[in-house]
Amino acid sequence: MIPVPETKFNPSPQLRSATTFDYQPRTRVVFGIGSFARLGEIASEFGNGPVLLVTDPGLKQAGHEDSAIASLESKGLKVAVFDEVASNPTTDDVDRCVEFARGKSIQLIVGLGGGSSMDCAKGANFLLTNGGRMNDYQGVGKATHEMLPMIAVPTTSGTGSEAQSFALIADAKTHMKMPCGDPKAACRVAILDPELTVTMPRVVAAATGIDAMTHAIESYVTKKRNPLSQMFSRKAWSLLSKAFSVVMRAPDDLEARGNMQLGAHFAGAAIETSMLGAAHATANPLTAHFDIVHGIAVGVMLPHVIRWNTPEVGHLYRDLAISAGWADRDDTDERAAEALAQGFTKLVAAASMPHTLTDALKLQLSDKMRNTLAEEATQQWTGTFNPRTMDADAFRRLYRNAD
């Protein structure tokens, strides 16, 4: 017998340094033009009990609420509609939704809309099944009882909330967003129909698209990044960076709309295991103090975060810049990262969105307010996952650079 030489597996440096992860996909994804019509069919798979439909006034005006009701009722399902969700939902929004739903023997929840509707629906799910207040669930894994099955139907291409087990709910008093996550809160089904996103006003398509691209870029470089999350992040960025400008120019282009929706979903899936970074940590205090649209806030801050992080993860930013066609393979990490920051700023400008804090807030930040924002940014969970360590001074520098 010829002896077989013993070989040893030598993993690549990238694999050796990869963060360990535990990936448990929980959400069925139904994608395609016209797939919204299957809502009733899919909902009926969870039984014939009453359905709570959570949405917002804009979706009612657009006619999507009536379509959802008709689809659900066509399968004999009774529907209770809460359509009063506000942008950036607070604990008050969730409390109103829960109060509306109590006593109706709800067996299934449908979140129809952008991240606000989906997050409010998830928040209501926590309280309907586990009781207490929304603040009780800040963090991860604090629900002790099973939760109701939920179907998410996103009508924007932004948050990717349908791919996540987290609800982002703002405290009604402080207006700071609380991440409330639990595996039991993950949606059972996500229905992605590009046709639903065509009715978005241009300003909403712009802000949500910029948010989705921020998710893709940040999730690609966080301390918790892993091979799986980066697979989602890379694909998300490839789709989003190419489709965004098309949607801005040709809003009826369903192929581009579909790529935006898929990209947002993939970025959301990346966040589920990799989390986010300093751009989101700086954006949340801005929203709390100035009621600035989240997509505008991250759009202003991300290029400065890219520059700040480049010494740590310039090689990863280089991957994304090359993917977008903004850098060549012979470019240095620093040059490619700068191309990524500048290219992203150009997308923001092309969407007619402000790209400085002064323009976004219509005022110049005082040193006192900048200090307040920086201190609050240090309390944001997402900042802890940023690849370069953040403290109050670092956040102050980011806010100053964004002026």
C-alpha positions in Angstrom: 0.0 0.0 0.0 1.4 3.4 -0.9 1.3 5.7 2.1 -0.7 8.8 1.8 1.2 11.9 3.1 -0.5 13.6 6.0 -1.7 17.1 5.1 -2.7 19.9 7.3 -5.4 22.5 6.6 -3.9 26.0 6.8 -6.8 28.5 6.8 -6.2 31.8 5.1 -5.4 34.8 7.4 -8.8 36.2 6.6 -10.6 33.0 7.7 -8.4 32.7 10.8 -9.3 36.2 11.9 -13.0 35.9 11.0 -15.5 36.4 13.8 -17.4 33.3 14.7 -21.1 33.4 14.1 -24.3 31.4 14.5 -26.6 32.0 11.5 -30.2 30.8 11.8 -32.3 32.0 8.9 -35.9 32.3 10.1 -37.6 34.3 7.3 -39.1 32.9 4.1 -38.6 35.4 1.3 -41.1 35.7 -1.5 -39.8 38.0 -4.2 -41.2 39.2 -7.6 -43.4 41.6 -9.4 -47.0 41.0 -8.4 -46.1 38.9 -5.3 -48.1 41.2 -3.0 -51.2 39.6 -4.5 -50.2 36.4 -2.6 -50.6 38.0 0.8 -53.9 36.3 1.6 -52.7 32.9 0.3 -49.6 33.1 2.4 -51.4 34.4 5.5 -53.9 31.6 5.4 -51.1 29.1 5.9 -50.9 30.4 9.5 -54.5 29.5 10.2 -57.8 31.3 10.0 -57.6 33.6 13.0 -57.9 37.4 13.0 -55.1 39.4 11.4 -53.7 42.7 12.7 -52.6 44.8 9.7 -50.1 47.6 10.8 -49.5 50.3 8.3 -49.4 54.1 7.9 -51.6 56.9 6.4 -49.5 57.2 3.3 -50.0 53.5 2.4 -53.8 53.9 2.9 -53.7 56.9 0.6 -51.7 55.0 -2.0 -54.3 52.2 -2.0 -52.0 49.5 -0.7 -53.9 49.1 2.5 -57.1 48.3 0.6 -55.3 45.8 -1.5 -53.9 44.1 1.5 -57.4 43.9 3.1 -58.9 42.5 0.0 -56.3 39.9 -0.4 -56.6 38.8 3.2 -60.4 38.8 3.2 -60.5 36.8 0.0 -59.2 33.9 2.1 -61.8 34.3 4.7 -59.5 36.2 7.2 -60.9 38.9 9.5 -58.7 42.0 9.4 -58.2 44.6 12.1 -56.4 47.7 10.7 -54.1 50.0 12.6 -52.9 52.6 10.1 -51.7 55.4 12.4 -48.0 54.6 12.5 -45.8 57.7 12.4 -42.3 58.1 11.0 -39.7 57.0 13.5 -42.2 55.2 15.7 -42.0 55.8 19.4 -43.2 53.8 22.4 -46.4 55.8 22.2 -47.1 54.5 18.7 -46.5 50.9 19.9 -48.8 51.5 22.9 -51.6 52.8 20.7 -51.3 49.8 18.4 -51.4 47.4 21.3 -54.4 49.1 22.8 -56.2 48.9 19.5 -55.4 45.2 19.1 -56.2 44.0 22.6 -59.3 41.8 22.8 -59.3 41.0 19.1 -57.8 37.6 19.5 -55.1 38.4 16.9 -53.3 35.3 15.5 -51.1 36.9 12.8 -49.5 40.3 12.3 -48.8 41.9 8.9 -46.5 44.9 8.8 -47.1 46.8 5.6 -44.9 49.8 4.8 -41.4 51.1 5.5 -39.3 50.4 8.5 -41.6 52.4 10.7 -44.6 50.2 10.1 -42.6 47.0 10.3 -40.9 48.1 13.5 -44.1 49.2 15.1 -45.7 45.8 14.2 -42.7 44.0 15.8 -43.0 46.2 18.9 -46.7 45.4 19.2 -45.8 41.8 18.9 -43.5 42.0 21.9 -46.2 43.6 24.1 -49.2 41.6 22.9 -47.4 38.3 23.7 -45.0 39.1 26.5 -46.6 42.1 28.2 -44.8 45.0 29.9 -43.4 48.1 28.2 -41.2 48.5 25.1 -38.3 49.6 27.3 -38.3 46.2 28.9 -37.1 44.6 25.7 -34.2 46.9 24.9 -31.2 44.7 24.1 -31.4 41.1 22.9 -33.4 38.0 23.9 -35.6 39.5 26.6 -38.9 38.0 25.4 -39.8 34.9 27.5 -42.9 33.8 25.6 -43.4 32.8 22.0 -44.5 35.6 19.7 -47.2 35.8 17.0 -46.2 34.9 13.4 -45.6 38.0 11.4 -45.5 38.7 7.7 -43.6 41.8 6.5 -44.4 43.6 3.3 -41.9 46.4 2.7 -43.0 49.3 0.5 -39.6 51.0 0.6 -36.1 49.9 -0.2 -34.4 51.1 3.0 -34.3 49.5 6.4 -34.3 45.8 5.6 -36.3 45.4 8.8 -38.1 42.4 7.2 -34.8 40.5 7.4 -34.1 41.4 11.0 -35.2 40.2 14.4 -34.9 43.7 15.8 -37.4 46.5 16.3 -36.1 50.0 16.5 -38.4 52.0 18.6 -37.7 55.5 19.9 -38.4 56.3 23.6 -41.3 58.8 23.5 -39.6 61.0 26.2 -35.9 61.0 25.1 -36.6 60.3 21.3 -33.5 58.0 21.4 -34.0 54.8 19.4 -33.9 51.6 21.3 -32.9 48.3 19.6 -35.2 45.6 20.8 -34.2 42.2 19.4 -35.2 38.6 19.9 -35.0 35.6 17.6 -38.8 35.1 18.3 -39.5 38.5 16.7 -38.1 37.6 13.3 -40.7 37.7 10.5 -41.9 34.3 9.3 -42.3 35.6 5.8 -41.1 38.7 3.8 -43.0 39.5 0.6 -40.9 41.7 -1.7 -42.8 43.2 -4.6 -41.0 45.9 -6.5 -44.3 47.3 -7.8 -45.1 48.5 -4.2 -42.0 50.8 -4.2 -43.0 52.7 -7.3 -45.5 54.8 -5.3 -42.8 56.2 -3.0 -42.3 59.9 -3.3 -38.8 60.7 -4.7 -37.6 62.2 -1.4 -38.6 58.9 0.3 -36.9 56.8 -2.3 -33.8 58.9 -2.0 -33.6 58.8 1.8 -34.4 55.1 2.1 -32.0 54.2 -0.7 -29.2 56.1 1.0 -30.0 54.4 4.2 -29.8 50.9 2.6 -26.4 51.7 1.0 -25.2 52.9 4.4 -26.3 49.5 5.8 -24.3 47.7 3.1 -21.2 49.7 3.7 -21.2 49.7 7.5 -22.1 46.0 7.9 -19.2 45.1 5.6 -16.6 46.5 7.9 -17.9 46.2 11.5 -16.0 44.4 14.3 -18.7 41.6 14.1 -18.4 41.1 10.3 -18.0 37.5 9.2 -17.9 35.7 5.9 -21.7 35.3 5.7 -22.6 38.8 6.6 -20.0 40.1 4.1 -21.5 37.9 1.4 -24.8 39.7 2.0 -23.2 43.1 2.3 -21.2 42.8 -1.0 -24.2 41.7 -2.9 -26.3 44.4 -1.4 -23.8 47.1 -2.3 -23.4 45.7 -5.8 -27.1 45.9 -6.4 -27.8 49.2 -4.6 -24.9 51.2 -5.9 -25.8 50.5 -9.5 -29.6 50.7 -9.2 -29.9 53.9 -7.1 -29.1 56.4 -9.8 -31.4 54.6 -12.2 -34.3 54.8 -9.8 -33.6 58.5 -9.3 -33.7 59.1 -13.1 -36.4 56.6 -14.0 -38.7 55.9 -11.1 -40.8 53.5 -13.1 -37.9 51.1 -13.9 -39.1 47.9 -12.2 -35.8 46.1 -12.7 -33.9 48.8 -10.8 -36.7 49.0 -8.2 -36.4 45.2 -7.7 -32.6 45.5 -7.4 -33.0 48.2 -4.8 -35.5 46.1 -2.8 -33.3 43.0 -2.9 -30.3 45.1 -2.0 -32.0 46.6 1.0 -33.1 43.1 2.1 -29.6 41.6 1.7 -28.2 44.6 3.7 -30.7 43.9 6.4 -29.7 40.3 6.5 -26.1 41.3 6.9 -27.0 43.6 9.8 -28.6 40.6 11.6 -25.2 39.2 12.3 -22.7 42.0 11.7 -24.6 45.0 13.2 -23.8 48.6 12.2 -21.2 51.3 13.0 -20.5 55.0 13.8 -22.6 56.5 11.0 -25.7 55.2 12.7 -24.4 56.1 16.1 -24.0 59.7 15.0 -27.3 59.8 13.1 -29.6 58.8 16.0 -28.8 61.8 18.2 -29.3 64.1 15.2 -32.8 62.6 14.6 -33.6 62.9 18.3 -32.7 66.6 18.6 -33.5 67.9 15.2 -36.1 65.5 13.8 -33.9 65.1 10.8 -34.8 62.2 8.4 -32.7 59.2 9.2 -31.6 58.7 5.7 -30.4 62.3 5.4 -28.5 62.0 8.7 -26.6 58.8 7.7 -26.0 60.2 4.2 -24.3 63.2 5.7 -22.2 61.3 8.2 -21.1 58.2 6.4 -18.3 59.7 4.2 -16.6 61.1 7.3 -16.9 57.8 9.0 -15.3 56.1 6.0 -12.4 58.5 6.3 -12.1 57.9 10.0 -12.2 54.1 9.7 -9.8 53.9 6.7 -6.6 53.2 8.8 -8.4 50.1 10.1 -10.4 48.8 7.2 -9.2 50.7 4.1 -8.7 47.3 2.3 -12.4 46.5 2.8 -13.6 49.9 1.6 -11.3 49.3 -1.4 -13.4 46.2 -2.3 -16.6 48.2 -2.3 -15.1 51.1 -4.3 -13.8 48.7 -7.0 -17.2 47.0 -7.1 -18.9 50.3 -7.7 -16.4 51.1 -10.5 -15.0 54.1 -8.5 -11.5 52.7 -8.0 -9.1 50.5 -9.9 -7.3 47.4 -8.7 -4.0 49.2 -8.7 -5.3 52.0 -6.4 -4.0 52.0 -2.8 -6.4 51.3 0.0 -6.4 55.0 1.0 -7.1 56.3 -2.5 -9.9 53.7 -3.0 -11.5 54.5 0.4 -11.5 58.2 -0.5 -13.1 57.3 -3.8 -15.8 55.5 -1.9 -16.4 58.4 0.3 -16.5 60.9 -2.6 -18.6 58.5 -4.7 -21.2 58.1 -2.0 -21.3 61.9 -1.5 -22.0 62.3 -5.2 -25.0 59.9 -4.9 -26.3 61.9 -2.1 -26.0 65.1 -4.1 -27.5 63.5 -7.2 -30.6 62.6 -5.1 -30.9 66.3 -4.2 -30.2 65.6 -0.6 -27.9 67.8 1.7 -24.4 66.5 2.2 -23.3 68.8 5.1 -24.8 69.1 8.6 -25.2 72.9 8.1 -27.4 72.3 5.0 -29.3 69.5 6.6 -30.1 71.2 9.8 -30.4 74.8 8.4 -28.1 76.0 11.2 -24.5 75.8 12.4 -23.9 73.5 15.3 -22.6 75.2 18.5 -19.7 73.6 20.4 -22.1 72.9 23.2 -24.6 71.0 21.0 -21.7 69.2 19.3 -20.5 68.0 22.7 -24.0 66.9 23.6 -24.4 65.0 20.4 -21.0 63.3 20.8 -21.8 62.2 24.4 -25.1 60.8 23.3 -23.5 59.0 20.3 -21.2 57.2 22.7 -24.3 55.7 24.2 -25.5 54.2 20.9 -25.1 50.5 20.7 -24.1 50.6 17.0 -21.0 52.6 17.8 -19.6 49.7 19.8 -19.3 47.7 16.6 -17.5 50.3 14.6 -14.1 48.9 13.3 -12.2 51.9 14.8 -12.8 52.5 18.5 -15.0 55.5 19.2 -15.1 57.9 22.1 -16.7 61.3 22.7 -13.7 63.1 21.2 -13.9 60.9 18.1 -17.6 61.6 17.7 -17.0 65.3 18.1 -14.4 65.2 15.3 -16.9 63.5 13.0 -19.6 66.1 13.7 -17.1 68.9 13.2 -15.9 67.4 9.9 -19.5 67.0 8.7 -20.3 70.7 9.2 
